[in-house]
Amino acid sequence: GVKFTVRKPSAPVDETLDADQLMDPIEAAKKLAEQKAGAVVQEMLADQAVGNFIVIGADTMVVKDGEVFGKPRGFDDGMRMLKALADSTHEVITAVSLWMIAAPTQQDVSLAYRTLADMSRVTFKPLTDEEIAAYLRKGESFDKAGAYAIQGEGAALVDRYDGAYDTIVGLPVERLLREFPDLKG
């Protein structure tokens, strides 16, 4: 029930995190969500957008035993990640940064933002190297944290999950609408 337009920043947001930032994956995900939303907000202001806008940025991290699994850098990295996640439970953290822009004129602009994070737990089935390789060859996992997409073929890797499904997918819609009911407009 929410009308939206997808707008990506014209230049990719640097998602590099240093070791200190990775020590707290929740805060790291929140920082990246803020950077992504903030990049779109900056471009809108540079384009001298007038009106009231809401910009939402999100970032998802998969964490197991303190190790953060980002997007795989290739097939071998995807194999490494999925082998590590097989037959065990990991956390999926999705952070969302919601920015409100009120710009009645190009010179009169007000900004406010709030960032939150949600976490779910996912338990994978035991997986063979052949099963992992067959999944990776499907090609859906290379732009996904942890090298899998629960909303696609990756659902076959999952034994169960605890928490919100949409957090695992990458946007905790239920929580977002609970905390910002006006989004339904």
N, C-alpha and C positions, 0 to 999 in steps of 0.2 A: 503493500500500500504506500510505499515511499517512491516519489518520482525522483530520478537522479540522472546525472550525466557523468560519464567516466571521462576524466581529464588527467592525463599523465603529464608530469613536468617535461619540458622539451629536452632537457639534458637528464641523463640517469642520475639518481641520487646515490652518492657514495655510501655503500652499506658496510664499509670496512669498520671493524671494531677492534680496539686493542685488548690486550689480555686483561687489563683492569676492568674494562667494561663488560667483558664476557664472564666475569666473576658473579655478576648479578644479571642473569638472563631476562628477568622481568623488566628491570630498568633499561637494559640494552634494547629490548623490543620496543619499549615506550619511546626511547630516544629516536630510533629509526622511524617509527610511526610519525613522530613530530616532524622529523626532517622531511619526510615524504609529503605530508600535508603542507608544511611550511613552504616547500618549494613551489607548490601550486599556488598558494596564497601570494607569494612574492610575484609570481608571473601575472596573476590577476591584477594586483596593484600596479605593476609596471604597465599593464595594458589599460590602466585607468578604468577598471570596471566600476560601474555605478549600480547600486542596489543592495539588497540583503542576500548574503550567500552563506552556505554552510559547506565547508570542505572537510572531508574525512580521509585520513590516511591510516593505513594499517600495516603491520608487520607481524609475521609469524615465525616462531622459532621452535624447533624440536630439541628437547634436552633429555639426555640420559646420563645418569651418574655424573652430573656436572659438566658433561661435554655438550656443547652446542652444535647441532647439525643444521647447517644452512642449506643453500641450494647446491647440489652436486656440481663439480667442475667437469664432469664427464662420466662415462660409463664405469670406469674403475672406481671412481669416488662414490658413485651411486651404489655399486656392489658393496664397498666398504661400509657405507651407512646402513644399508638394509641388512647386511649380515650382523651388524652390531645391534640393530633393533629387533631382529628375529627372536622369537620365543622369550620375549621380555616386555616389560612395561616402561613407557617413557612419557614425558610431559609434552604437551603442545601448548605454547603460550602465544596468544594473539593479543597484541596491543593495538589500541585505536586512539587516534588523536583527532578530536572534533574541534574545528575552528569556526567561530562565528564572525562574519564580517558584516558590518553595517557601514555602507558608503553612500549616503544620500547624495553626495557630490564627490567629485574627484579630490577635493581638498579636505573634506570632512570624513575621516575614516576612523572607525572604532574596531578593535580586534579583541577577541577573547578566545581562549582555548582551554580544553580540558583533555587529559589523556588518562586512559584506564587500560588495565590488562585483565585478561581472563585466562584461566588454565583448565585444560582437560587432560585426562590420562588415557593413553591408548596402549593396549596389549596386542602384540603381534603373535600370530601363530608361529610354530616352528617352520622354517623355510629352508629348502635346499638351495644350493648354488644355482641349479638349473631353473628353479622357480623364480628366483630373484632375477637372473639374467633374462628370462622370458618376459617378466614384467618390465624390466628396463627397456627392452627392445620395443615395447609399445610406445615409448617416447613421451609419455605424459608427465614424467617425474622430474625432468631436468630443470624446471623452473619452480620447483616446490621444495620448501624446507623439509629436510629429512628424506628427500628423494621419493616421496609417494603422495598420491592424491586420493584421500579417502572417498571423495565424491565421484571417483572414476573407477578404473580397473584396480586401483590400489585397495579398494574395499575388500578384495579377496585375501589380502595379507593380514587383515585385522581379525583378531579373535573377539575382542570386545573393547568398549570404551566407556569411561566414566566422565561425565561432564557434558557440556554443550557440544553437539555435533558441529554447529556452525563456527565454533571456536577453532575446531580442528580444520575445517575448510578454509578459514582465514578471515572471517568477519563475524564476531559474536553479535549477530543481529538482535537476538532476544534481549541480551543485556543492554545493548545500545538503545533499543526502543524503550526498555524499562527505565533507563537513566535519563533519556531524552525523549519523552513521550510526544513532544511537539513535532518531532520529525515526521510523524504520520500525517501531519497537517490536515 
